[in-house]
Amino acid sequence: MSSRPLGRPPMFDRDDAVLAAARLFWSRGYSGTTTRALSSALGMSTSSIYAAFGSKAGLFEEAVRTFAERYRTIYAEACAEPELGDVLERLLRRSVEEFTQPRARHPGCLISSAAMTDMPDTIDTRTYVSDLHASNEQLLRERIERARDAGRLRPGVDPSTLAALVQTLWHGLSAQSNQGLDRDRLLEIVDAALGTLLDQEGPGGRPATQPERSRPA
């Protein structure tokens, strides 16, 4: 009896398919991920993949957006904290927790790995990622400016520079997570960094002390 050809499974689960594709893109990059490998990983024929996602580039973009949008949420929730110290702590710690989710439900930080390809097919995705970073940094900068205006920032600290510093640290943590650094070690780096970052708060801000590891996310 001949084996059943690959096609769209009767109970096609888009989320599972996107996660499976994201894992491949994370480990192999865009150009290194063939349609044959995607077909095998997703259990779908190439024609079914194209019918569901439009193209390989369309599947890549959906994979990147699916996981990258979580960072937008993390930034928004962090910037809603009442004190600047809590903003920075929540932002960095929650991001590390997102970077290091179990691989069963998360592929790793795509936006600092496969999305940094120079393939022409992915220009729309790279533009989206660039816009996302700019939007997140602007949100953080505006939050720091509000802290400055409320007298909660040390005199002489430039909100734009502090936001850029936090962003640089964020990207470094993302890259380190993709290199295999585990959550505990990344959080130790966050704790050390916060000791410096929280020193930028004015006298009305939270004391520059290291956060408790048990603080809920």
C-alpha positions in Angstrom: 0.0 0.0 0.0 1.5 3.4 -1.0 2.1 5.9 1.7 -0.2 8.9 1.9 1.4 12.0 0.3 2.1 15.0 2.4 -0.7 17.6 2.3 -2.4 19.9 4.7 -3.3 17.8 7.7 -7.1 17.4 8.3 -6.7 19.2 11.7 -4.2 21.8 10.4 -3.0 23.9 13.4 -1.5 27.1 12.2 0.2 27.9 15.5 2.0 24.6 15.5 3.0 25.0 11.9 4.4 28.5 12.5 6.4 27.3 15.6 7.8 24.3 13.6 8.9 26.7 10.8 10.3 29.2 13.3 12.5 26.5 14.8 14.0 25.8 11.4 14.5 29.4 10.5 16.1 30.0 13.9 18.6 27.2 13.5 19.3 27.4 9.8 18.5 31.0 8.8 16.2 31.9 5.9 18.4 30.9 3.0 19.4 27.7 4.7 15.9 26.5 5.2 14.6 24.7 2.2 11.0 24.2 1.2 11.6 20.5 1.4 12.8 20.9 5.1 9.7 23.0 5.8 7.4 20.4 4.2 8.9 17.7 6.4 8.8 19.7 9.6 5.2 20.9 9.0 3.9 17.7 7.6 2.5 19.6 4.7 3.2 19.5 0.9 4.9 22.5 -0.6 1.7 23.5 -2.4 -0.2 23.4 0.9 2.4 25.6 2.6 2.1 28.1 -0.3 -1.7 28.0 -0.1 -1.6 28.6 3.7 1.2 31.2 3.9 1.6 32.6 0.3 5.3 31.8 0.0 8.3 30.8 2.0 8.9 34.5 2.7 5.3 34.8 3.9 5.8 32.0 6.3 9.0 33.5 7.5 7.4 36.8 8.1 4.5 35.3 10.0 6.9 33.3 12.2 9.0 36.5 13.0 5.9 38.6 13.7 4.2 36.0 15.8 7.1 35.9 18.3 8.4 39.5 17.9 5.0 41.0 18.8 5.4 39.6 22.3 8.3 42.1 22.8 6.0 45.0 22.0 3.6 43.8 24.7 6.5 43.4 27.2 7.6 47.0 26.5 4.1 48.4 26.8 3.5 46.6 30.1 6.9 47.6 31.5 6.4 51.2 30.6 3.1 51.3 32.5 5.0 50.7 35.8 4.8 53.7 38.2 8.5 53.9 38.9 11.3 54.1 36.3 13.3 51.4 38.2 10.4 49.1 37.9 10.1 49.9 34.2 13.7 48.9 33.5 13.6 45.8 35.8 10.4 44.5 34.3 11.4 45.2 30.8 14.8 43.4 31.0 13.7 40.5 33.2 10.5 39.8 31.2 12.5 39.9 28.0 15.1 37.4 29.3 12.2 35.1 30.3 10.8 35.4 26.8 14.2 34.8 25.2 14.6 31.6 27.2 11.1 30.0 26.9 11.2 26.2 26.6 11.9 25.2 23.0 8.7 23.2 23.1 6.7 26.4 22.7 9.3 29.0 21.6 12.0 28.9 18.9 14.4 31.4 20.4 14.8 35.1 19.6 14.3 35.1 15.8 14.8 38.9 15.5 18.5 38.6 16.5 19.2 35.5 14.4 17.5 34.4 11.2 15.8 37.8 10.7 19.2 39.4 10.3 19.6 37.8 6.9 20.4 39.9 3.8 18.2 37.9 1.5 16.1 40.2 -0.8 13.0 38.0 -0.1 12.9 39.1 3.5 13.2 42.9 3.1 9.7 43.4 4.3 10.3 41.4 7.4 13.6 43.2 8.1 11.7 46.5 7.7 9.1 45.3 10.2 11.8 44.3 12.7 13.6 47.7 12.3 10.3 49.5 12.8 9.5 47.4 15.9 12.8 48.2 17.5 12.4 51.9 16.8 8.8 51.9 18.2 9.9 50.1 21.4 12.8 52.4 21.9 10.6 55.5 21.4 8.1 54.1 23.9 10.9 53.7 26.4 12.4 57.1 25.7 9.1 58.8 26.2 8.6 56.9 29.5 12.1 58.1 30.7 11.2 61.6 29.6 8.1 61.5 31.8 10.3 60.4 34.7 12.7 63.3 34.0 9.8 65.8 33.9 8.5 64.4 37.2 12.0 64.9 38.8 12.6 61.1 39.0 15.7 61.1 36.9 19.2 62.2 38.0 20.1 65.7 36.6 22.2 65.5 33.5 20.9 62.1 32.4 19.7 62.2 28.8 16.6 60.2 28.2 17.5 59.4 24.6 21.0 58.1 25.7 19.6 56.0 28.6 16.9 54.5 26.3 19.6 53.6 23.7 21.7 52.1 26.5 18.9 49.9 27.6 18.2 48.9 24.0 21.9 48.0 23.5 21.7 45.8 26.6 18.5 44.2 25.4 20.0 43.3 22.0 23.1 41.9 23.8 20.9 39.7 26.1 19.0 38.5 23.0 22.2 37.6 21.2 23.6 35.8 24.3 20.5 33.8 24.6 20.8 32.6 21.0 24.4 31.6 21.8 23.1 29.3 24.5 23.5 31.3 27.7 20.9 30.1 30.2 18.2 32.1 31.9 19.9 32.2 35.3 23.1 33.6 33.9 21.3 36.1 31.8 19.3 37.3 34.8 22.6 37.7 36.7 23.7 40.0 34.0 20.4 41.9 34.2 20.9 42.3 38.0 24.4 43.7 37.5 23.2 46.1 34.8 20.3 47.3 36.9 22.7 48.3 39.6 24.1 50.9 37.2 20.8 51.8 35.4 18.9 52.4 38.6 21.6 54.8 39.7 20.2 57.1 37.0 17.1 57.7 39.0 16.7 60.9 40.9 16.3 61.2 44.7 12.6 60.5 44.5 13.1 57.2 42.6 13.6 53.7 43.9 16.8 53.0 45.7 19.6 51.5 43.5 19.4 48.0 44.9 19.5 44.7 43.1 16.0 43.3 42.5 14.7 40.2 44.3 14.7 37.1 42.1 11.3 36.1 43.5 9.6 39.2 42.2 6.7 38.1 40.0 6.9 38.9 36.3 
